[in-house]
């Protein structure tokens, strides 16, 4: 039996936390050996049937002549880099500020005149 790979050696970053629905896209650029490595890891750790089915189907396709497509290391938007997706300009105005004229009737701390 194959030796179980360490989490840090897996071809997909943060593999354990990827949503199952994104897995087919994430593994589309992987080679046969990388998919086999994920299968070995999954069987030893999560052993989740839906995940194993996706991985085993991809491995079978690769063994049947399918060619890896897409980037080798696809983007992982689930991984938070701490940076916003789109930079926002400082010139973007916020909502208008309209202070109440003589107090706010819904706020008992502000008396009405």
Secondary structure by P-SEA (a helix, b strand, c coil): cccccccccccccccccccccccccccccccaaaaaaaaaaaaaccccaaaaaaaaaaaaaaaacccccccccccccccccccccbbbbcccccccccccccccccccccccc
